[in-house]
Amino acid sequence: MKKFLAIFSFLFIAVGLFWVCYKFFMTSSDDPPEFANFSTTLEPLACDMNKAACPVDFNGEQLKFELNPKPIYAMRPVTLKIAGGAKLALKEPGLEIYGLNMDMGVIRARLEQKGDDLLAQVVLSACVVDIMRYRFDVTDKGSKIGLHIDFDLKI
């Protein structure tokens, strides 16, 4: 038993000395940090879709983006309405939804025409950041048309 304790103590001290020597002699203060520092500070948006519909001018047309029900929560179904979206005359309207300050992948949804409006049902993913900034890109036949709006989802 004494031999086992002596060998274990020797190995513990040897590993500790190796770690100390490595930390102090093999790394420098110029090395990058082990964990990335990133800023979660976001510039405020001009319009908050948590409170009201947001107008967007596109190709001379005024459209309004609106999310319901309010307030919007992650992981719950929400309806996106583009008021006046039928004026765009898209053949296969759709959405690409993705995060700007996080990588949550891309959510694709089909927009359906109801009168003069385009509607889509989506579920927004949750993340560990306090404010998740999403971008809604309108697509036609899977290609972005240049119409988008940003939206903050607060946890």
Backbone as a printed PyTorch tensor [residue, N CA C, xyz], in Angstrom:
tensor([[[  0.8180,  -1.1910,   0.0000],
         [  0.0000,   0.0000,   0.0000],
         [  0.8610,   1.2540,   0.0000]],

        [[  2.0010,   1.2040,   0.7270],
         [  2.8890,   2.3650,   0.7880],
         [  3.5120,   2.6280,  -0.5780]],

        [[  3.8170,   1.5530,  -1.3250],
         [  4.3890,   1.7320,  -2.6620],
         [  3.3760,   2.4060,  -3.5860]],

        [[  2.1220,   1.9700,  -3.5060],
         [  1.0660,   2.5590,  -4.3310],
         [  0.9000,   4.0440,  -4.0150]],

        [[  0.8870,   4.3990,  -2.7500],
         [  0.7460,   5.7880,  -2.3330],
         [  1.9450,   6.6140,  -2.7900]],

        [[  3.1300,   6.0500,  -2.7090],
         [  4.3410,   6.7650,  -3.1290],
         [  4.3290,   6.9880,  -4.6450]],

        [[  3.9460,   5.9780,  -5.4110],
         [  3.8960,   6.1070,  -6.8730],
         [  2.8240,   7.1140,  -7.2790]],

        [[  1.6610,   7.0340,  -6.6570],
         [  0.5760,   7.9740,  -6.9560],
         [  0.9930,   9.4050,  -6.6300]],

        [[  1.6210,   9.6170,  -5.5000],
         [  2.0850,  10.9590,  -5.1110],
         [  3.1160,  11.4740,  -6.1020]],

        [[  4.0570,  10.6130,  -6.5080],
         [  5.0840,  11.0180,  -7.4690],
         [  4.4460,  11.4260,  -8.8010]],

        [[  3.4820,  10.6400,  -9.3070],
         [  2.8140,  10.9660, -10.5650],
         [  2.0330,  12.2760, -10.4550]],

        [[  1.3590,  12.4780,  -9.3360],
         [  0.5910,  13.7080,  -9.1330],
         [  1.5100,  14.9280,  -9.1430]],

        [[  2.6350,  14.8400,  -8.4630],
         [  3.5930,  15.9550,  -8.4190],
         [  4.2170,  16.1680,  -9.7950]],

        [[  4.5410,  15.1010, -10.5150],
         [  5.1570,  15.2200, -11.8420],
         [  4.1980,  15.8860, -12.8290]],

        [[  2.9370,  15.4930, -12.8210],
         [  1.9520,  16.1010, -13.7160],
         [  1.7680,  17.5690, -13.3630]],

        [[  1.7020,  17.8870, -12.0780],
         [  1.5700,  19.2810, -11.6450],
         [  2.7530,  20.1250, -12.0850]],

        [[  3.9630,  19.6240, -11.9370],
         [  5.1550,  20.3620, -12.3730],
         [  5.1740,  20.5440, -13.8880]],

        [[  4.7750,  19.5160, -14.6200],
         [  4.7190,  19.6270, -16.0750],
         [  3.7470,  20.7310, -16.4880]],

        [[  2.5700,  20.7700, -15.8620],
         [  1.5660,  21.7890, -16.1950],
         [  2.0860,  23.1870, -15.8820]],

        [[  2.7110,  23.3710, -14.7190],
         [  3.2420,  24.6870, -14.3390],
         [  4.3240,  25.1160, -15.3250]],

        [[  5.2380,  24.2150, -15.6650],
         [  6.2990,  24.5530, -16.6270],
         [  5.7130,  24.9060, -17.9870]],

        [[  4.7270,  24.1660, -18.4320],
         [  4.1060,  24.4490, -19.7200],
         [  3.4470,  25.8210, -19.7090]],

        [[  2.6730,  26.1150, -18.6670],
         [  1.9540,  27.3910, -18.5980],
         [  2.9030,  28.5820, -18.5640]],

        [[  3.9850,  28.4940, -17.8010],
         [  4.8560,  29.6500, -17.6190],
         [  5.9570,  29.7640, -18.6640]],

        [[  6.3980,  28.6450, -19.2360],
         [  7.5260,  28.7110, -20.1590],
         [  7.1570,  28.4840, -21.6210]],

        [[  6.0380,  27.8450, -21.8800],
         [  5.6940,  27.5160, -23.2630],
         [  4.6530,  28.4530, -23.8760]],

        [[  3.9310,  29.2140, -23.0760],
         [  2.9470,  30.1450, -23.6130],
         [  3.3870,  31.5650, -23.3050]],

        [[  2.9550,  32.4800, -24.1390],
         [  3.3110,  33.8840, -23.9070],
         [  2.0390,  34.7050, -23.7430]],

        [[  2.2030,  35.9120, -23.2770],
         [  1.0460,  36.7910, -23.1000],
         [  0.5210,  37.2840, -24.4440]],

        [[  1.2740,  37.0800, -25.5200],
         [  0.8330,  37.4990, -26.8480],
         [ -0.1110,  36.4950, -27.5010]],

        [[ -0.2230,  35.3010, -26.9230],
         [ -1.1160,  34.2880, -27.4830],
         [ -2.5610,  34.7540, -27.3720]],

        [[ -3.3940,  34.3860, -28.3270],
         [ -4.8080,  34.7800, -28.2420],
         [ -5.4740,  34.1000, -27.0480]],

        [[ -6.5490,  34.6820, -26.5430],
         [ -7.2430,  34.0510, -25.4160],
         [ -7.8370,  32.7100, -25.8230]],

        [[ -8.0340,  31.8580, -24.8300],
         [ -8.5580,  30.5250, -25.1080],
         [-10.0100,  30.5720, -25.5650]],

        [[-10.7650,  31.5450, -25.0740],
         [-12.1570,  31.6830, -25.4490],
         [-12.3410,  33.0000, -26.1770]],

        [[-13.1280,  32.9750, -27.2120],
         [-13.3490,  34.1870, -28.0020],
         [-14.2050,  35.1710, -27.2110]],

        [[-13.8230,  36.4210, -27.2570],
         [-14.6400,  37.4790, -26.6770],
         [-15.4620,  38.0780, -27.8000]],

        [[-16.7710,  38.0620, -27.6670],
         [-17.6090,  38.6670, -28.6890],
         [-18.5820,  39.6120, -28.0250]],

        [[-18.9250,  40.6290, -28.7560],
         [-19.8220,  41.6480, -28.2290],
         [-21.2580,  41.2890, -28.5740]],

        [[-22.1220,  41.3970, -27.5830],
         [-23.5410,  41.1650, -27.8330],
         [-24.2980,  42.4830, -27.8580]],

        [[-23.5580,  43.5800, -27.9320],
         [-24.1940,  44.8880, -27.9950],
         [-24.6890,  45.1180, -29.4170]],

        [[-25.9510,  45.4320, -29.5470],
         [-26.5570,  45.6530, -30.8570],
         [-27.0740,  47.0730, -30.9430]],

        [[-26.9660,  47.6460, -32.1250],
         [-27.5540,  48.9630, -32.3660],
         [-29.0770,  48.8120, -32.3550]],

        [[-29.7940,  49.7570, -31.7630],
         [-31.2580,  49.6600, -31.7680],
         [-31.8140,  49.7210, -33.1950]],

        [[-32.8770,  48.9740, -33.4210],
         [-33.5300,  48.9820, -34.7300],
         [-34.4550,  50.1890, -34.8410]],

        [[-34.6830,  50.6380, -36.0690],
         [-35.5550,  51.8000, -36.3020],
         [-36.9980,  51.4950, -35.9120]],

        [[-37.4070,  50.2410, -36.0530],
         [-38.7890,  49.8560, -35.7510],
         [-38.7720,  48.5240, -35.0010]],

        [[-39.6050,  48.3930, -33.9930],
         [-39.6660,  47.1830, -33.1720],
         [-40.9490,  46.4160, -33.4860]],

        [[-40.8060,  45.2660, -34.1440],
         [-41.9830,  44.4640, -34.4980],
         [-42.6220,  43.7980, -33.2860]],

        [[-41.9940,  43.8870, -32.1100],
         [-42.6360,  43.4250, -30.8800],
         [-43.7740,  44.3500, -30.4770]],

        [[-43.7260,  45.5990, -30.9690],
         [-44.7160,  46.6020, -30.5720],
         [-45.7270,  46.9170, -31.6680]],

        [[-45.2700,  47.0000, -32.9110],
         [-46.1680,  47.4250, -33.9980],
         [-45.6420,  46.9200, -35.3350]],

        [[-46.4710,  47.0730, -36.3660],
         [-46.0580,  46.7420, -37.7330],
         [-44.9790,  47.7280, -38.1720]],

        [[-44.0280,  47.2490, -38.9730],
         [-42.9130,  48.0860, -39.4120],
         [-42.9720,  48.3000, -40.9230]],

        [[-42.9540,  49.5600, -41.3670],
         [-43.0030,  49.8410, -42.8040],
         [-41.6350,  49.6550, -43.4620]],

        [[-41.6560,  49.1780, -44.6980],
         [-40.4460,  49.0190, -45.5040],
         [-40.7740,  49.4690, -46.9160]],

        [[-39.9300,  50.3300, -47.4850],
         [-40.0800,  50.7400, -48.8840],
         [-39.2510,  49.8130, -49.7570]],

        [[-39.8730,  49.2720, -50.8120],
         [-39.1780,  48.3680, -51.7160],
         [-39.7050,  48.5830, -53.1250]],

        [[-38.8220,  48.9590, -54.0350],
         [-39.1780,  49.2040, -55.4400],
         [-40.3720,  50.1480, -55.5750]],

        [[-40.3830,  51.1950, -54.7850],
         [-41.4460,  52.1850, -54.8670],
         [-42.7390,  51.7910, -54.1770]],

        [[-42.7840,  50.6300, -53.5820],
         [-43.9810,  50.1620, -52.8740],
         [-43.7410,  50.2410, -51.3680]],

        [[-44.7690,  50.6310, -50.6270],
         [-44.6840,  50.6210, -49.1650],
         [-45.3430,  49.3480, -48.6530]],

        [[-44.5520,  48.5310, -47.9680],
         [-45.0260,  47.2830, -47.3890],
         [-44.9230,  47.3900, -45.8720]],

        [[-45.7110,  46.5890, -45.1610],
         [-45.6360,  46.5660, -43.7000],
         [-45.4340,  45.1270, -43.2420]],

        [[-44.4010,  44.9310, -42.4180],
         [-44.1250,  43.6340, -41.8210],
         [-44.7140,  43.6260, -40.4110]],

        [[-45.4220,  42.5460, -40.0820],
         [-46.0230,  42.4580, -38.7500],
         [-45.9550,  41.0200, -38.2450]],

        [[-45.6510,  40.8710, -36.9610],
         [-45.6260,  39.5690, -36.3040],
         [-46.7510,  39.5000, -35.2810]],

        [[-47.4530,  38.3650, -35.2350],
         [-48.5140,  38.1500, -34.2490],
         [-48.4550,  36.7200, -33.7600]],

        [[-48.8220,  36.4230, -32.5340],
         [-49.2980,  37.3200, -31.4860],
         [-48.1350,  38.0340, -30.8030]],

        [[-48.4590,  39.1230, -30.1710],
         [-47.4620,  39.8960, -29.4380],
         [-47.6800,  39.6740, -27.9480]],

        [[-46.6820,  39.6390, -27.1190],
         [-45.2570,  39.6660, -27.4260],
         [-44.8200,  38.3490, -28.0640]],

        [[-43.7080,  38.4080, -28.7740],
         [-43.1930,  37.2500, -29.4950],
         [-42.2360,  36.4900, -28.5790]],

        [[-42.3930,  35.1700, -28.5460],
         [-41.5300,  34.3090, -27.7470],
         [-40.8550,  33.2890, -28.6540]],

        [[-39.6570,  32.8640, -28.2450],
         [-38.9600,  31.8060, -28.9730],
         [-39.6980,  30.4880, -28.7740]],

        [[-39.6020,  29.6260, -29.7550],
         [-40.1500,  28.2770, -29.7300],
         [-41.6800,  28.2340, -29.6560]],

        [[-42.3310,  29.3190, -30.0590],
         [-43.7970,  29.3520, -30.1440],
         [-44.1860,  29.7990, -31.5440]],

        [[-45.2470,  29.2350, -32.1120],
         [-45.6530,  29.6360, -33.4630],
         [-46.0030,  31.1170, -33.5270]],

        [[-45.5700,  31.7490, -34.5970],
         [-45.8440,  33.1640, -34.8260],
         [-46.2000,  33.3360, -36.3000]],

        [[-47.0880,  34.2720, -36.5830],
         [-47.4940,  34.5540, -37.9570],
         [-46.8230,  35.8320, -38.4230]],

        [[-46.1200,  35.7460, -39.5500],
         [-45.5340,  36.9260, -40.1860],
         [-46.4690,  37.3500, -41.3040]],

        [[-46.8630,  38.6100, -41.2770],
         [-47.7300,  39.1600, -42.3260],
         [-46.9880,  40.2880, -43.0210]],

        [[-46.9640,  40.2340, -44.3510],
         [-46.4260,  41.3260, -45.1570],
         [-47.6250,  41.9810, -45.8280]],

        [[-48.0790,  43.0880, -45.2310],
         [-49.2430,  43.8040, -45.7650],
         [-48.8610,  44.4630, -47.0810]],

        [[-49.6450,  44.2000, -48.1150],
         [-49.3670,  44.7290, -49.4460],
         [-48.3770,  43.8860, -50.2250]],

        [[-48.0120,  42.7230, -49.6940],
         [-47.0180,  41.8600, -50.3380],
         [-47.4480,  41.2960, -51.6760]],

        [[-48.7540,  41.2440, -51.9340],
         [-49.2390,  40.7200, -53.2180],
         [-48.8040,  41.6140, -54.3730]],

        [[-48.5280,  42.9020, -54.0940],
         [-48.0770,  43.8300, -55.1450],
         [-46.7260,  43.4270, -55.7300]],

        [[-45.9840,  42.5950, -55.0050],
         [-44.6690,  42.1690, -55.4880],
         [-44.7730,  41.1800, -56.6430]],

        [[-45.9290,  40.5440, -56.8120],
         [-46.1860,  39.5830, -57.8950],
         [-45.1240,  38.4840, -57.9460]],

        [[-44.8710,  37.8560, -56.8030],
         [-43.8900,  36.7730, -56.7310],
         [-44.5410,  35.4630, -57.1580]],

        [[-43.8010,  34.6520, -57.9110],
         [-44.3380,  33.3830, -58.3930],
         [-44.3480,  32.3170, -57.2920]],

        [[-43.2480,  32.1940, -56.5590],
         [-43.1420,  31.2450, -55.4440],
         [-42.5700,  31.9810, -54.2380]],

        [[-43.3960,  32.7830, -53.5460],
         [-42.8730,  33.5900, -52.4360],
         [-42.4790,  32.7320, -51.2360]],

        [[-41.3860,  33.1200, -50.6200],
         [-40.9040,  32.4010, -49.4520],
         [-40.0870,  33.3070, -48.5500]],

        [[-39.6280,  32.7280, -47.4590],
         [-38.8090,  33.4460, -46.4840],
         [-37.5790,  32.6290, -46.1530]],

        [[-36.4750,  33.3250, -45.9210],
         [-35.3030,  32.7370, -45.2900],
         [-35.0890,  33.5320, -44.0140]],

        [[-35.0860,  32.8450, -42.8960],
         [-34.9470,  33.4890, -41.5960],
         [-33.6600,  32.9740, -40.9690]],

        [[-32.7990,  33.8960, -40.5540],
         [-31.5320,  33.4940, -39.9460],
         [-31.0810,  34.5480, -38.9490]],

        [[-30.2040,  34.1360, -38.0530],
         [-29.6960,  35.0350, -37.0280],
         [-28.5380,  35.8730, -37.5250]],

        [[-28.4890,  37.1200, -37.0770],
         [-27.3820,  38.0050, -37.4270],
         [-26.3000,  38.0140, -36.3470]],

        [[-26.6670,  37.7750, -35.0970],
         [-25.6790,  37.7750, -34.0210],
         [-25.5190,  36.3830, -33.4010]],

        [[-25.9470,  35.3700, -34.1210],
         [-25.8190,  33.9870, -33.6770],
         [-25.9310,  33.1010, -34.9080]],

        [[-25.4690,  31.8700, -34.7930],
         [-25.5780,  30.9350, -35.9110],
         [-26.5790,  29.8540, -35.5320]],

        [[-27.8010,  30.0310, -35.9940],
         [-28.8720,  29.0890, -35.6850],
         [-29.3380,  28.3480, -36.9410]],

        [[-28.5730,  28.4480, -38.0060],
         [-29.0000,  27.8440, -39.2540],
         [-30.0000,  28.7390, -39.9680]],

        [[-30.6310,  28.2120, -40.9970],
         [-31.5980,  28.9770, -41.7900],
         [-32.9580,  28.2970, -41.6880]],

        [[-33.9660,  29.0910, -41.3620],
         [-35.3460,  28.6110, -41.3320],
         [-35.9920,  29.0580, -42.6410]],

        [[-36.5540,  28.1120, -43.3760],
         [-37.2380,  28.4490, -44.6280],
         [-38.7400,  28.2530, -44.4340]],

        [[-39.4920,  29.2090, -44.9350],
         [-40.9540,  29.1300, -44.8320],
         [-41.5700,  29.5990, -46.1360]],

        [[-42.7300,  29.0510, -46.4440],
         [-43.4520,  29.4530, -47.6490],
         [-44.4300,  30.5620, -47.2880]],

        [[-44.4660,  31.6020, -48.0990],
         [-45.4370,  32.6820, -47.9300],
         [-46.6670,  32.3570, -48.7650]],

        [[-47.8410,  32.5230, -48.1710],
         [-49.0920,  32.2790, -48.8860],
         [-49.8450,  33.5880, -49.0350]],

        [[-50.4130,  33.7860, -50.2170],
         [-51.1610,  35.0160, -50.4750],
         [-52.5730,  34.8980, -49.9190]],

        [[-52.9650,  35.9070, -49.1390],
         [-54.3330,  36.0370, -48.6100],
         [-54.7770,  37.4540, -48.9150]],

        [[-55.5350,  37.6260, -49.9750],
         [-55.9350,  38.9630, -50.4000],
         [-54.7140,  39.7390, -50.8810]],

        [[-54.4770,  40.9060, -50.3060],
         [-53.3200,  41.7240, -50.6840],
         [-52.0830,  41.4090, -49.8520]],

        [[-52.1910,  40.4710, -48.9260],
         [-51.1050,  40.2070, -47.9840],
         [-50.4320,  38.8710, -48.2670]],

        [[-49.2100,  38.7370, -47.7490],
         [-48.4940,  37.4670, -47.7470],
         [-48.3470,  37.0370, -46.2960]],

        [[-48.6290,  35.7540, -46.0040],
         [-48.5880,  35.2430, -44.6360],
         [-47.7150,  34.0030, -44.5500]],

        [[-47.0350,  33.8460, -43.4010],
         [-46.2500,  32.6410, -43.1340],
         [-46.3220,  32.3270, -41.6500]],

        [[-46.3880,  31.0420, -41.3370],
         [-46.3140,  30.5770, -39.9490],
         [-44.8910,  30.0940, -39.7110]],

        [[-44.2430,  30.5950, -38.6570],
         [-42.8740,  30.1850, -38.3450],
         [-42.7350,  29.9690, -36.8410]],

        [[-41.7000,  29.2280, -36.4760],
         [-41.2960,  29.0720, -35.0780],
         [-39.8400,  29.4990, -35.0130]],

        [[-39.5660,  30.5230, -34.2140],
         [-38.2120,  31.0560, -34.0930],
         [-37.4460,  30.2910, -33.0250]],

        [[-36.2060,  29.9460, -33.3250],
         [-35.3710,  29.1770, -32.4100],
         [-34.8880,  30.0360, -31.2500]],

        [[-34.5260,  29.3700, -30.1610],
         [-33.9720,  30.0540, -28.9930],
         [-32.4580,  29.8850, -28.9730]],

        [[-31.7860,  30.7940, -28.3050],
         [-30.3290,  30.7840, -28.2090],
         [-29.9510,  31.2680, -26.8110]],

        [[-28.6600,  31.2580, -26.5040],
         [-28.2080,  31.6580, -25.1690],
         [-27.9770,  33.1570, -25.0360]],

        [[-28.0170,  33.9130, -26.1140],
         [-27.8280,  35.3580, -26.0090],
         [-29.1440,  36.0110, -25.5880]],

        [[-29.0480,  37.1350, -24.8860],
         [-30.2400,  37.8170, -24.3650],
         [-31.1360,  38.3640, -25.4650]],

        [[-30.5150,  38.9450, -26.4890],
         [-31.2780,  39.5010, -27.6090],
         [-30.8060,  38.8180, -28.8810]],

        [[-31.7210,  38.1290, -29.5300],
         [-31.3990,  37.4430, -30.7790],
         [-31.9130,  38.3000, -31.9290]],

        [[-31.0110,  38.7170, -32.7920],
         [-31.4210,  39.5220, -33.9450],
         [-31.5780,  38.6000, -35.1490]],

        [[-32.8030,  38.5380, -35.6430],
         [-33.1240,  37.7320, -36.8190],
         [-33.2820,  38.6320, -38.0380]],

        [[-33.0260,  38.0640, -39.2030],
         [-33.3150,  38.7410, -40.4680],
         [-34.3010,  37.8760, -41.2420]],

        [[-35.3610,  38.5270, -41.7260],
         [-36.3450,  37.8940, -42.5910],
         [-36.0460,  38.3460, -44.0120]],

        [[-35.5710,  37.4440, -44.8570],
         [-35.3050,  37.7310, -46.2720],
         [-36.4430,  37.1480, -47.1010]],

        [[-37.0630,  37.9650, -47.9360],
         [-38.1210,  37.4850, -48.8270],
         [-37.4540,  36.8800, -50.0610]],

        [[-37.9610,  35.7180, -50.4790],
         [-37.3960,  35.0290, -51.6400],
         [-38.4880,  34.7660, -52.6770]],

        [[-38.0450,  34.5670, -53.9030],
         [-38.9280,  34.1210, -54.9760],
         [-38.2200,  32.9740, -55.6820]],

        [[-38.8570,  31.8260, -55.7020],
         [-38.2600,  30.6060, -56.2610],
         [-36.9220,  30.2950, -55.5900]],

        [[-36.8180,  30.5700, -54.2890],
         [-35.6110,  30.2590, -53.5290],
         [-34.5030,  31.2850, -53.6110]],

        [[-34.6700,  32.3390, -54.4080],
         [-33.6400,  33.3780, -54.5470],
         [-34.0760,  34.6470, -53.8270]],

        [[-33.1340,  35.2600, -53.1150],
         [-33.4320,  36.5050, -52.4050],
         [-33.7310,  37.6070, -53.4100]],

        [[-34.7300,  38.4350, -53.0920],
         [-35.1190,  39.5160, -54.0090],
         [-34.6190,  40.8800, -53.5290]],

        [[-33.9520,  40.9120, -52.3690],
         [-33.4270,  42.1780, -51.8530],
         [-34.3130,  42.8340, -50.8110]],

        [[-35.4380,  42.2330, -50.5130],
         [-36.3540,  42.7590, -49.4990],
         [-36.1160,  41.9990, -48.2020]],

        [[-35.7870,  42.7320, -47.1430],
         [-35.5890,  42.0950, -45.8450],
         [-35.9230,  43.0700, -44.7230]],

        [[-36.1020,  42.5080, -43.5340],
         [-36.3050,  43.3050, -42.3250],
         [-35.6540,  42.5510, -41.1700]],

        [[-35.1060,  43.3150, -40.2230],
         [-34.4830,  42.7270, -39.0470],
         [-35.4280,  42.8380, -37.8570]],

        [[-35.2890,  41.9000, -36.9350],
         [-36.2010,  41.8020, -35.8030],
         [-35.4360,  41.2800, -34.5930]],

        [[-35.6700,  41.8830, -33.4300],
         [-35.0350,  41.4350, -32.1890],
         [-36.0000,  40.5890, -31.3800]],

        [[-35.5340,  39.4170, -30.9850],
         [-36.2950,  38.5350, -30.1100],
         [-35.5780,  38.5190, -28.7760]],

        [[-36.2670,  38.9610, -27.7350],
         [-35.6570,  39.0720, -26.4100],
         [-36.0490,  37.8730, -25.5680]],

        [[-35.0780,  37.3590, -24.8410],
         [-35.3310,  36.2240, -23.9380],
         [-35.7390,  36.7550, -22.5770]]])
